[in-house]
Amino acid sequence: MIALAVVLFLNAAFNVLVWPRFYKRVATDPRARDADGKATTFLKVHAVLIAIALVLALISMIVGIAGLAGAL
Protein backbone atom coordinates (compact mmCIF):
# COMPACT_ATOMS: atom_id res chain seq x y z
CA MET A 1 0.00 0.00 0.00
CA ILE A 2 2.90 2.37 0.67
CA ALA A 3 4.20 1.98 -2.89
CA LEU A 4 0.77 2.87 -4.27
CA ALA A 5 0.58 5.94 -2.03
CA VAL A 6 4.02 7.07 -3.21
CA VAL A 7 2.97 6.75 -6.85
CA LEU A 8 -0.18 8.75 -6.15
CA PHE A 9 1.82 11.48 -4.38
CA LEU A 10 4.29 11.65 -7.27
CA ASN A 11 1.41 11.94 -9.71
CA ALA A 12 -0.13 14.75 -7.68
CA ALA A 13 3.18 16.60 -7.38
CA PHE A 14 3.82 16.32 -11.11
CA ASN A 15 0.37 17.69 -11.97
CA VAL A 16 0.61 20.57 -9.51
CA LEU A 17 4.11 21.56 -10.61
CA VAL A 18 3.80 21.16 -14.38
CA TRP A 19 0.30 22.15 -15.45
CA PRO A 20 0.03 25.65 -13.92
CA ARG A 21 3.34 26.58 -15.60
CA PHE A 22 2.02 25.18 -18.87
CA TYR A 23 -1.11 27.30 -18.50
CA LYS A 24 1.00 30.44 -18.29
CA ARG A 25 2.59 29.51 -21.62
CA VAL A 26 -0.77 28.71 -23.22
CA ALA A 27 -2.35 31.93 -21.95
CA THR A 28 0.37 34.05 -23.55
CA ASP A 29 0.31 32.13 -26.83
CA PRO A 30 -0.97 34.26 -29.75
CA ARG A 31 -3.60 31.59 -30.48
CA ALA A 32 -5.16 32.05 -27.01
CA ARG A 33 -6.99 35.29 -27.84
CA ASP A 34 -8.74 36.56 -30.94
CA ALA A 35 -8.40 40.07 -32.38
CA ASP A 36 -10.95 41.39 -29.87
CA GLY A 37 -9.05 39.87 -26.93
CA LYS A 38 -11.63 37.15 -26.26
CA ALA A 39 -10.51 33.67 -25.26
CA THR A 40 -10.36 31.26 -28.19
CA THR A 41 -11.22 27.58 -28.24
CA PHE A 42 -7.48 26.91 -28.00
CA LEU A 43 -7.33 28.58 -24.58
CA LYS A 44 -10.62 27.17 -23.34
CA VAL A 45 -9.75 23.57 -24.22
CA HIS A 46 -6.34 23.83 -22.58
CA ALA A 47 -7.87 25.44 -19.47
CA VAL A 48 -10.34 22.55 -19.15
CA LEU A 49 -7.61 19.94 -19.62
CA ILE A 50 -5.42 21.62 -17.00
CA ALA A 51 -8.34 21.87 -14.58
CA ILE A 52 -8.99 18.15 -15.00
CA ALA A 53 -5.31 17.41 -14.33
CA LEU A 54 -5.44 19.46 -11.12
CA VAL A 55 -8.62 17.73 -9.96
CA LEU A 56 -6.91 14.38 -10.60
CA ALA A 57 -3.96 15.63 -8.53
CA LEU A 58 -6.31 16.39 -5.65
CA ILE A 59 -7.95 12.99 -5.94
CA SER A 60 -4.51 11.34 -6.03
CA MET A 61 -3.53 13.13 -2.83
CA ILE A 62 -6.75 12.17 -1.06
CA VAL A 63 -6.49 8.51 -2.08
CA GLY A 64 -2.78 8.43 -1.21
CA ILE A 65 -3.46 9.80 2.26
CA ALA A 66 -6.35 7.40 2.74
CA GLY A 67 -4.11 4.53 1.68
CA LEU A 68 -1.43 5.51 4.19
CA ALA A 69 -4.03 5.94 6.91
CA GLY A 70 -5.35 2.43 6.23
CA ALA A 71 -8.78 3.63 5.17
CA LEU A 72 -8.71 1.64 1.92
N, CA, C and O atoms as a printed pandas DataFrame, in Angstrom:
     atom_number atom_name residue_name chain_id  residue_number  x_coord  y_coord  z_coord
0              1         N          MET        A               1    0.827   -1.196    0.000
1              2        CA          MET        A               1    0.000    0.000    0.000
2              3         C          MET        A               1    0.871    1.260    0.000
3              4         O          MET        A               1    0.480    2.277   -0.573
4              5         N          ILE        A               2    2.016    1.206    0.619
5              6        CA          ILE        A               2    2.899    2.370    0.668
6              7         C          ILE        A               2    3.400    2.727   -0.729
7              8         O          ILE        A               2    3.486    3.904   -1.080
8              9         N          ALA        A               3    3.727    1.717   -1.518
9             10        CA          ALA        A               3    4.200    1.980   -2.887
10            11         C          ALA        A               3    3.115    2.672   -3.706
11            12         O          ALA        A               3    3.406    3.592   -4.470
12            13         N          LEU        A               4    1.886    2.241   -3.554
13            14        CA          LEU        A               4    0.766    2.865   -4.272
14            15         C          LEU        A               4    0.609    4.324   -3.837
15            16         O          LEU        A               4    0.406    5.205   -4.673
16            17         N          ALA        A               5    0.702    4.576   -2.531
17            18        CA          ALA        A               5    0.583    5.940   -2.030
18            19         C          ALA        A               5    1.694    6.825   -2.582
19            20         O          ALA        A               5    1.452    7.982   -2.927
20            21         N          VAL        A               6    2.899    6.295   -2.668
21            22        CA          VAL        A               6    4.024    7.069   -3.209
22            23         C          VAL        A               6    3.766    7.427   -4.671
23            24         O          VAL        A               6    4.013    8.559   -5.086
24            25         N          VAL        A               7    3.278    6.482   -5.439
25            26        CA          VAL        A               7    2.971    6.746   -6.855
26            27         C          VAL        A               7    1.888    7.821   -6.968
27            28         O          VAL        A               7    1.977    8.706   -7.820
28            29         N          LEU        A               8    0.886    7.747   -6.127
29            30        CA          LEU        A               8   -0.184    8.752   -6.155
30            31         C          LEU        A               8    0.342   10.128   -5.764
31            32         O          LEU        A               8   -0.056   11.131   -6.358
32            33         N          PHE        A               9    1.233   10.191   -4.770
33            34        CA          PHE        A               9    1.818   11.475   -4.378
34            35         C          PHE        A               9    2.703   12.043   -5.486
35            36         O          PHE        A               9    2.697   13.250   -5.731
36            37         N          LEU        A              10    3.453   11.185   -6.147
37            38        CA          LEU        A              10    4.291   11.647   -7.265
38            39         C          LEU        A              10    3.428   12.176   -8.401
39            40         O          LEU        A              10    3.753   13.192   -9.015
40            41         N          ASN        A              11    2.338   11.489   -8.677
41            42        CA          ASN        A              11    1.406   11.939   -9.713
42            43         C          ASN        A              11    0.839   13.312   -9.354
43            44         O          ASN        A              11    0.780   14.206  -10.198
44            45         N          ALA        A              12    0.429   13.471   -8.112
45            46        CA          ALA        A              12   -0.128   14.746   -7.681
46            47         C          ALA        A              12    0.905   15.861   -7.781
47            48         O          ALA        A              12    0.602   16.956   -8.255
48            49         N          ALA        A              13    2.119   15.581   -7.335
49            50        CA          ALA        A              13    3.178   16.595   -7.384
50            51         C          ALA        A              13    3.478   16.999   -8.821
51            52         O          ALA        A              13    3.629   18.183   -9.120
52            53         N          PHE        A              14    3.562   16.020   -9.702
53            54        CA          PHE        A              14    3.817   16.317  -11.113
54            55         C          PHE        A              14    2.732   17.241  -11.662
55            56         O          PHE        A              14    3.036   18.260  -12.282
56            57         N          ASN        A              15    1.482   16.888  -11.436
57            58        CA          ASN        A              15    0.374   17.688  -11.969
58            59         C          ASN        A              15    0.373   19.103  -11.415
59            60         O          ASN        A              15    0.133   20.058  -12.154
60            61         N          VAL        A              16    0.638   19.247  -10.131
61            62        CA          VAL        A              16    0.614   20.571   -9.505
62            63         C          VAL        A              16    1.803   21.424   -9.950
63            64         O          VAL        A              16    1.682   22.645  -10.060
64            65         N          LEU        A              17    2.931   20.799  -10.200
65            66        CA          LEU        A              17    4.113   21.560  -10.609
66            67         C          LEU        A              17    4.120   21.902  -12.096
67            68         O          LEU        A              17    4.540   22.994  -12.479
68            69         N          VAL        A              18    3.665   20.993  -12.922
69            70        CA          VAL        A              18    3.799   21.164  -14.375
70            71         C          VAL        A              18    2.647   21.945  -14.999
71            72         O          VAL        A              18    2.889   22.880  -15.762
72            73         N          TRP        A              19    1.420   21.592  -14.699
73            74        CA          TRP        A              19    0.300   22.152  -15.447
74            75         C          TRP        A              19    0.066   23.640  -15.240
75            76         O          TRP        A              19   -0.245   24.323  -16.215
76            77         N          PRO        A              20    0.196   24.187  -14.037
77            78        CA          PRO        A              20    0.033   25.649  -13.923
78            79         C          PRO        A              20    1.081   26.427  -14.732
79            80         O          PRO        A              20    0.772   27.469  -15.309
80            81         N          ARG        A              21    2.302   25.926  -14.771
81            82        CA          ARG        A              21    3.340   26.577  -15.595
82            83         C          ARG        A              21    2.978   26.488  -17.075
83            84         O          ARG        A              21    3.187   27.439  -17.830
84            85         N          PHE        A              22    2.438   25.349  -17.483
85            86        CA          PHE        A              22    2.021   25.176  -18.870
86            87         C          PHE        A              22    0.889   26.154  -19.205
87            88         O          PHE        A              22    0.842   26.705  -20.305
88            89         N          TYR        A              23   -0.019   26.364  -18.251
89            90        CA          TYR        A              23   -1.114   27.298  -18.497
90            91         C          TYR        A              23   -0.591   28.706  -18.772
91            92         O          TYR        A              23   -1.110   29.406  -19.641
92            93         N          LYS        A              24    0.419   29.110  -18.045
93            94        CA          LYS        A              24    0.999   30.439  -18.287
94            95         C          LYS        A              24    1.490   30.560  -19.722
95            96         O          LYS        A              24    1.319   31.600  -20.357
96            97         N          ARG        A              25    2.105   29.490  -20.235
97            98        CA          ARG        A              25    2.586   29.515  -21.624
98            99         C          ARG        A              25    1.421   29.536  -22.605
99           100         O          ARG        A              25    1.460   30.256  -23.602
100          101         N          VAL        A              26    0.396   28.756  -22.329
101          102        CA          VAL        A              26   -0.765   28.708  -23.221
102          103         C          VAL        A              26   -1.480   30.059  -23.224
103          104         O          VAL        A              26   -1.895   30.542  -24.278
104          105         N          ALA        A              27   -1.623   30.663  -22.053
105          106        CA          ALA        A              27   -2.351   31.930  -21.949
106          107         C          ALA        A              27   -1.662   33.063  -22.699
107          108         O          ALA        A              27   -2.324   33.996  -23.153
108          109         N          THR        A              28   -0.347   32.991  -22.831
109          110        CA          THR        A              28    0.374   34.049  -23.551
110          111         C          THR        A              28    0.605   33.706  -25.021
111          112         O          THR        A              28    1.173   34.505  -25.766
112          113         N          ASP        A              29    0.171   32.539  -25.429
113          114        CA          ASP        A              29    0.310   32.127  -26.833
114          115         C          ASP        A              29   -0.598   33.012  -27.697
115          116         O          ASP        A              29   -1.716   33.327  -27.288
116          117         N          PRO        A              30   -0.138   33.412  -28.873
117          118        CA          PRO        A              30   -0.970   34.263  -29.753
118          119         C          PRO        A              30   -2.300   33.618  -30.146
119          120         O          PRO        A              30   -3.258   34.318  -30.471
120          121         N          ARG        A              31   -2.358   32.289  -30.116
121          122        CA          ARG        A              31   -3.598   31.588  -30.479
122          123         C          ARG        A              31   -4.637   31.619  -29.358
123          124         O          ARG        A              31   -5.780   31.217  -29.574
124          125         N          ALA        A              32   -4.264   32.089  -28.165
125          126        CA          ALA        A              32   -5.156   32.053  -27.011
126          127         C          ALA        A              32   -6.257   33.106  -27.066
127          128         O          ALA        A              32   -7.317   32.923  -26.467
128          129         N          ARG        A              33   -6.021   34.191  -27.767
129          130        CA          ARG        A              33   -6.994   35.295  -27.841
130          131         C          ARG        A              33   -7.231   35.686  -29.297
131          132         O          ARG        A              33   -6.325   35.622  -30.127
132          133         N          ASP        A              34   -8.458   36.091  -29.589
133          134        CA          ASP        A              34   -8.737   36.557  -30.940
134          135         C          ASP        A              34   -8.400   38.049  -31.041
135          136         O          ASP        A              34   -7.839   38.625  -30.109
136          137         N          ALA        A              35   -8.735   38.656  -32.149
137          138        CA          ALA        A              35   -8.398   40.066  -32.383
138          139         C          ALA        A              35   -9.076   41.000  -31.382
139          140         O          ALA        A              35   -8.567   42.084  -31.096
140          141         N          ASP        A              36  -10.223   40.577  -30.852
141          142        CA          ASP        A              36  -10.949   41.389  -29.866
142          143         C          ASP        A              36  -10.493   41.122  -28.435
143          144         O          ASP        A              36  -10.988   41.753  -27.500
144          145         N          GLY        A              37   -9.555   40.194  -28.256
145          146        CA          GLY        A              37   -9.054   39.869  -26.929
146          147         C          GLY        A              37   -9.841   38.798  -26.198
147          148         O          GLY        A              37   -9.573   38.509  -25.032
148          149         N          LYS        A              38  -10.815   38.207  -26.884
149          150        CA          LYS        A              38  -11.627   37.154  -26.264
150          151         C          LYS        A              38  -10.884   35.816  -26.324
151          152         O          LYS        A              38  -10.119   35.548  -27.250
152          153         N          ALA        A              39  -11.132   34.994  -25.316
153          154        CA          ALA        A              39  -10.505   33.671  -25.263
154          155         C          ALA        A              39  -10.984   32.823  -26.439
155          156         O          ALA        A              39  -12.172   32.788  -26.758
156          157         N          THR        A              40  -10.037   32.144  -27.070
157          158        CA          THR        A              40  -10.360   31.263  -28.187
158          159         C          THR        A              40  -10.596   29.844  -27.680
159          160         O          THR        A              40  -10.382   29.544  -26.505
160          161         N          THR        A              41  -11.035   28.986  -28.577
161          162        CA          THR        A              41  -11.219   27.582  -28.244
162          163         C          THR        A              41   -9.905   26.962  -27.795
163          164         O          THR        A              41   -9.893   26.101  -26.915
164          165         N          PHE        A              42   -8.820   27.384  -28.382
165          166        CA          PHE        A              42   -7.484   26.911  -27.999
166          167         C          PHE        A              42   -7.256   27.109  -26.500
167          168         O          PHE        A              42   -6.831   26.181  -25.811
168          169         N          LEU        A              43   -7.531   28.287  -26.003
169          170        CA          LEU        A              43   -7.327   28.583  -24.582
170          171         C          LEU        A              43   -8.337   27.841  -23.721
171          172         O          LEU        A              43   -7.976   27.291  -22.680
172          173         N          LYS        A              44   -9.579   27.820  -24.136
173          174        CA          LYS        A              44  -10.624   27.171  -23.344
174          175         C          LYS        A              44  -10.373   25.675  -23.189
175          176         O          LYS        A              44  -10.516   25.131  -22.094
176          177         N          VAL        A              45  -10.001   25.014  -24.273
177          178        CA          VAL        A              45   -9.745   23.571  -24.219
178          179         C          VAL        A              45   -8.565   23.275  -23.297
179          180         O          VAL        A              45   -8.619   22.358  -22.477
180          181         N          HIS        A              46   -7.507   24.055  -23.440
181          182        CA          HIS        A              46   -6.344   23.827  -22.583
182          183         C          HIS        A              46   -6.676   24.113  -21.113
183          184         O          HIS        A              46   -6.196   23.409  -20.225
184          185         N          ALA        A              47   -7.482   25.127  -20.855
185          186        CA          ALA        A              47   -7.870   25.435  -19.473
186          187         C          ALA        A              47   -8.664   24.282  -18.866
187          188         O          ALA        A              47   -8.464   23.935  -17.702
188          189         N          VAL        A              48   -9.556   23.691  -19.645
189          190        CA          VAL        A              48  -10.337   22.547  -19.154
190          191         C          VAL        A              48   -9.427   21.353  -18.890
191          192         O          VAL        A              48   -9.551   20.697  -17.855
192          193         N          LEU        A              49   -8.524   21.067  -19.805
193          194        CA          LEU        A              49   -7.606   19.939  -19.615
194          195         C          LEU        A              49   -6.728   20.136  -18.379
195          196         O          LEU        A              49   -6.487   19.190  -17.629
196          197         N          ILE        A              50   -6.263   21.338  -18.171
197          198        CA          ILE        A              50   -5.422   21.624  -17.002
198          199         C          ILE        A              50   -6.248   21.525  -15.721
199          200         O          ILE        A              50   -5.760   21.017  -14.711
200          201         N          ALA        A              51   -7.475   21.996  -15.749
201          202        CA          ALA        A              51   -8.344   21.875  -14.578
202          203         C          ALA        A              51   -8.582   20.408  -14.231
203          204         O          ALA        A              51   -8.567   20.035  -13.058
204          205         N          ILE        A              52   -8.799   19.589  -15.232
205          206        CA          ILE        A              52   -8.993   18.149  -15.001
206          207         C          ILE        A              52   -7.738   17.547  -14.384
207          208         O          ILE        A              52   -7.830   16.745  -13.455
208          209         N          ALA        A              53   -6.574   17.922  -14.886
209          210        CA          ALA        A              53   -5.314   17.406  -14.330
210          211         C          ALA        A              53   -5.159   17.803  -12.869
211          212         O          ALA        A              53   -4.678   17.006  -12.064
212          213         N          LEU        A              54   -5.556   19.017  -12.515
213          214        CA          LEU        A              54   -5.439   19.464  -11.123
214          215         C          LEU        A              54   -6.458   18.769  -10.219
215          216         O          LEU        A              54   -6.168   18.492   -9.055
216          217         N          VAL        A              55   -7.634   18.492  -10.743
217          218        CA          VAL        A              55   -8.619   17.728   -9.964
218          219         C          VAL        A              55   -8.100   16.305   -9.732
219          220         O          VAL        A              55   -8.244   15.756   -8.640
220          221         N          LEU        A              56   -7.501   15.721  -10.759
221          222        CA          LEU        A              56   -6.911   14.384  -10.599
222          223         C          LEU        A              56   -5.771   14.405   -9.584
223          224         O          LEU        A              56   -5.574   13.433   -8.855
224          225         N          ALA        A              57   -5.021   15.501   -9.533
225          226        CA          ALA        A              57   -3.957   15.632   -8.531
226          227         C          ALA        A              57   -4.562   15.634   -7.129
227          228         O          ALA        A              57   -4.042   14.982   -6.224
228          229         N          LEU        A              58   -5.648   16.357   -6.952
229          230        CA          LEU        A              58   -6.310   16.392   -5.651
230          231         C          LEU        A              58   -6.825   15.010   -5.265
231          232         O          LEU        A              58   -6.656   14.572   -4.127
232          233         N          ILE        A              59   -7.441   14.339   -6.203
233          234        CA          ILE        A              59   -7.945   12.986   -5.940
234          235         C          ILE        A              59   -6.789   12.043   -5.600
235          236         O          ILE        A              59   -6.910   11.214   -4.699
236          237         N          SER        A              60   -5.687   12.166   -6.309
237          238        CA          SER        A              60   -4.512   11.336   -6.027
238          239         C          SER        A              60   -4.009   11.570   -4.607
239          240         O          SER        A              60   -3.662   10.621   -3.904
240          241         N          MET        A              61   -3.971   12.824   -4.188
241          242        CA          MET        A              61   -3.529   13.131   -2.828
242          243         C          MET        A              61   -4.478   12.529   -1.789
243          244         O          MET        A              61   -4.035   11.937   -0.805
244          245         N          ILE        A              62   -5.759   12.681   -2.010
245          246        CA          ILE        A              62   -6.752   12.168   -1.059
246          247         C          ILE        A              62   -6.656   10.650   -0.952
247          248         O          ILE        A              62   -6.653   10.103    0.151
248          249         N          VAL        A              63   -6.576    9.970   -2.090
249          250        CA          VAL        A              63   -6.488    8.513   -2.079
250          251         C          VAL        A              63   -5.165    8.056   -1.495
251          252         O          VAL        A              63   -5.122    7.056   -0.778
252          253         N          GLY        A              64   -4.075    8.774   -1.790
253          254        CA          GLY        A              64   -2.780    8.430   -1.210
254          255         C          GLY        A              64   -2.784    8.551    0.305
255          256         O          GLY        A              64   -2.264    7.685    1.009
256          257         N          ILE        A              65   -3.370    9.625    0.798
257          258        CA          ILE        A              65   -3.461    9.803    2.256
258          259         C          ILE        A              65   -4.348    8.732    2.876
259          260         O          ILE        A              65   -4.023    8.179    3.926
260          261         N          ALA        A              66   -5.460    8.446    2.227
261          262        CA          ALA        A              66   -6.354    7.399    2.735
262          263         C          ALA        A              66   -5.642    6.038    2.756
263          264         O          ALA        A              66   -5.822    5.244    3.680
264          265         N          GLY        A              67   -4.839    5.788    1.729
265          266        CA          GLY        A              67   -4.109    4.531    1.683
266          267         C          GLY        A              67   -3.099    4.424    2.813
267          268         O          GLY        A              67   -2.949    3.365    3.423
268          269         N          LEU        A              68   -2.411    5.517    3.090
269          270        CA          LEU        A              68   -1.432    5.505    4.188
270          271         C          LEU        A              68   -2.107    5.397    5.546
271          272         O          LEU        A              68   -1.566    4.802    6.478
272          273         N          ALA        A              69   -3.298    5.981    5.644
273          274        CA          ALA        A              69   -4.034    5.939    6.912
274          275         C          ALA        A              69   -4.739    4.600    7.121
275          276         O          ALA        A              69   -5.293    4.345    8.190
276          277         N          GLY        A              70   -4.715    3.750    6.100
277          278        CA          GLY        A              70   -5.351    2.433    6.228
278          279         C          GLY        A              70   -6.831    2.456    6.001
279          280         O          GLY        A              70   -7.526    1.511    6.375
280          281         N          ALA        A              71   -7.342    3.517    5.394
281          282        CA          ALA        A              71   -8.781    3.625    5.169
282          283         C          ALA        A              71   -9.229    2.852    3.938
283          284         O          ALA        A              71  -10.430    2.687    3.723
284          285         N          LEU        A              72   -8.304    2.381    3.135
285          286        CA          LEU        A              72   -8.709    1.640    1.921
286          287         C          LEU        A              72   -8.676    0.148    2.160
287          288         O          LEU        A              72   -8.984   -0.629    1.256
